Structures are given as structure tokens and as C-alpha cells.
Amino acid sequence: MNIHFISIGGSAMHNLALALHAKGDHVTGSDDAIFEPSKSRLETKGLLPDEMGWYPEKIHTDLDIIILGMHAKADNPELIKAQKLGLKIFSYPEYLFEHSKDKTRVVIGGSHGKTTITSMILHVLNYHEIEVDYMVGAQLDGFERMVHLTQENEFMIIEGDEYLSSPIDRRPKFHLYKANIALLSGIAWDHINVFPTFENYIEQFEIFIDTMVNGGAMIYNKEDKIVRKIVEEATKTIKKYPYQTPDYTIENGTTILDTPEGEIPLEIFGQHNLQNLEGAKSICLHMGVGDNEFYEAISSFTGANKRLEKIIENDTTVIFKDFAHSPSKVKATSDAVKEQYENRRVLTCLELHTYSSLNANFLTEYQNALDAADEAVVFYSPHAVEIKRLEKVTKEQISEAFQRDDLIIYTDPKEFRDFLFSQNLDNTVLLLMSSGNYGGLNFDEVKGLIK
């Protein structure tokens, strides 16, 4: 097929482009800016546009389909040309459904844990050489791309994001997948620029359940009160399978999972990750992978990229980088690190970077999120607030929101860096949580904090 991507450079979009190219389709694309690693990966396969920008002349009747990325705008000149020509236009999730409509679709949803659970499932399947199609939101060890598509595989594993599908399709992505097997990990208000109330946000998960195939299987975290309520009250004709945190202990900084097959040491840690593991196990069981096979494989799982990623360690110090930014993720990650390293000082540095986290009305959701840390730092950029056209956020508002009297707050990247590099990290765990880079922090330099 001849396929053109409008906004080819995004993390998900360029991986889909690479997957379709690998499958044998003829792929072209456009974007107004493409950054690393997308740029190099597209260039290696000959898919990088010759020039940045939008060119309506690239849109013609020989194209079989257009795939439209969320980064494009509704008035994009290539999109307008495609609409005038009456070409088939798919959003990213629409195309994934079109590809997998004759497969068994396994969709992993929830406000948090989606990437980790999807990664765990793929790790186990890959360990046992079970081939599946997939889309996951992080680059995984042992996998060339974040997207893999074939004609022959029976299953399609999809990380089910609740964010909008495209500039011309305002439905959440996971509403389009029509899951045969689904999982809900937890619900905590997010994406407030799209879902202005918590009730509106919860409704999207109720709709997700209603979009499932009749007779499908819903695996859900019964320890999350909201998830349990909406699943158990759902009238959709589906089978419901709850899961909860398994039994575990921590010995000398290692989490030991208590199973019917005996004790299994894990590379990962934290109650939230153990819940994720239990959900992944249930999904794998529904795909024909028994508990013994699951435990054998999961013991070597080291985590998804940027999710509690250990960037360096010595005998007295360890530094983690984590993508956590929403309040529930920040709390779960901070709690997990302190539980795992209870005898060490935990220094937690959080950057408020996303639209939601910089919204003055949303800040109160962070109350007690950093309580587990021995020392807590929050960094944010007033310039980022201006760019996002949000109301000004003050240090006083942030301090009040977190409800922590000793909270250290920085707005200047240099001052934050100077603080970080002045720290004595002996007997310390440094946890860096952000979906950004603290105004230009070089994480390779951070490794130099450990001598």
C-alpha cells in the first residue's frame, strides 16, 4: 500500500511508519519539526522528509491511505487536500484497529502502569518466543521498535491511551480498539486540558468498557476503588477477573515475590509494579501462558524505559530516572523507592512540566505525593507556564499544594543544577521524576555525581 503520514515525527507515529515500512508498504511523510531519536531512525530507513513543513503536492490520488498524527492541526494544508480528494484518512488508533480487526485485541488501559504492564506482557511472550503484533509506549530491550505489525499473528497487544485520537477525531484512543481482552490498572485524574472534571475523565473509562467485544474478558485492579466500582457495576456482557498486590518481601534491597512455585527475586520493585505484574500475569494466562512460564520469564524483567530506570549505582548510592509526573504516579514511585531503600536517604526531585501539573487548579492533587522522600525538591519553569498560556503559578501555591513545609522549590535551571551537584550522595537514593529535562539537565553528567 501507499501510505502517507501527516506528522510522521512523533514517538508513536514514526514507530508506526517504521513498522509499515518493514511490512513492505511504501511510506512517505511530512512534519514541521522532527527530533531525535525519531530523526535518525527515520533517516536510516529512508523515510525522513527531505524538507520540514507541509506540502499539499505530496497528497495525490495514488495514496491508499493517510495516517494523521495528533501533532497536526485541523487546518493542516496536507489534511485539507486529502479531504478534498476524498482519500481514506485514519487516526493512529483507527489504523491500529483496521489492521487488527480480525485479530484478538488485548488492550491495556488505566491512568498509570499501562506501559509497564504492556512491557511485562511482551517480555514474557518474547522470552517464550511467542509472536504477537503490538504497540507499546516505550522502547523495550530486545525489541527493535515500539510497533510491530504482521498479517499472520493471532494477537495484537495495544497500550490503550485515553488521550484524543487526532485533530479531527476527539475520541480517546482506547475507545477505538474494541478490546477482546482488556485490563484497567487504576484511575487518577489526568489530561485536564481535555477532561476538565474528574467525572468527565472517569466517564471515558466507562465508555471503554462499553466498547469491548461482547463476551470479552476484563482484568482489573480491585485495589483501585474507582476501577473496581466502574467494572463491577458495568452492565456490558463481559467476564470480569480482579487482581491485587501479590505477597512479597524485601531482603537487602531486592524484592522477593512469594509464589506457589517458591520465592522469586525480581529486578523491579514497588507495590505499584507488583500490582502491574499481577495484572500482566492474568493477561498472559488468558493468552495461554501458564503461571510457571510467566514466573520464569518475569524474573528477568528490568522495567520499561524511563520507568524507575536505574541510570547508575555504586555501593552507597543509586540514581533513578522516572517518567512520573501525574500525582498518583509521583506518589507511587516515591513510596516504592523509600520502601525499597528504607535505610537510605531518599532525595526526590520532581519537575512540573505537563499542562496538568502546571495548572493552578490542578496543583492540589499533589497533596502528600512527596511525603515518602526524606528531602523533596520541585522544579518548574515560569516560562513553560507562559508558553502553555496558563495562569501564573507561584512558589507559595506549590508549597501549599504539596503540604510539605520543607519543600525546596527552584525555577531557575542553573540554580537547580548547582543544588544537585553540590549534594553529598553517600548512602542516598536520588530519584529524578520528570517528562522533561529540568530546563536542560544533561543526564549523562548526572552519572558523574557518583565517583
Number of C-alpha atoms within 10 A of each C-alpha: 13 13 19 23 25 29 24 33 28 20 17 19 24 27 25 24 26 24 20 19 18 15 13 11 14 16 20 20 24 25 21 15 13 20 10 11 12 18 18 14 17 21 12 9 12 14 21 22 18 10 11 12 12 18 17 14 9 15 20 14 11 10 18 14 18 25 24 28 25 20 16 21 15 14 10 16 17 24 24 14 17 21 14 9 12 10 18 12 19 20 23 20 24 21 19 21 20 12 15 22 14 12 17 17 25 27 27 29 26 22 21 22 23 24 25 23 28 30 27 26 23 25 24 24 20 15 17 14 9 12 16 17 21 24 24 25 21 20 18 18 14 10 12 12 20 20 25 22 19 17 11 10 15 14 19 25 26 27 25 30 21 20 18 19 23 23 17 16 15 12 15 20 21 28 25 20 24 22 30 20 23 25 29 28 26 22 21 18 20 24 19 17 10 14 16 13 13 14 10 13 20 18 12 18 23 17 14 22 25 18 17 24 18 14 13 18 21 24 22 25 25 21 15 15 11 15 22 19 11 15 23 14 10 15 10 16 14 19 12 16 17 18 19 19 17 13 11 17 13 15 10 7 13 15 20 20 20 14 14 8 10 10 13 15 19 17 13 21 24 20 20 20 20 20 21 24 26 19 29 26 24 22 25 20 14 14 15 9 17 13 16 11 17 23 19 14 18 23 16 15 16 20 22 23 19 18 19 25 18 16 14 16 14 11 7 12 19 21 23 19 21 21 19 23 22 24 24 19 20 22 20 19 29 24 19 19 23 20 17 19 18 13 11 17 18 24 23 24 25 23 25 25 21 18 17 21 23 23 20 16 14 17 20 18 16 20 17 15 22 26 18 21 21 15 16 20 20 22 22 26 19 17 11 16 20 12 9 13 11 15 13 13 18 13 15 9 15 22 19 16 19 20 17 16 8 11 16 15 19 18 18 14 17 14 11 22 17 10 12 17 13 10 11 11 20 14 16 19 24 21 24 23 27 22 18 14 14 26 18 10 14 11 12 10 10 15 14 10 16 16 8
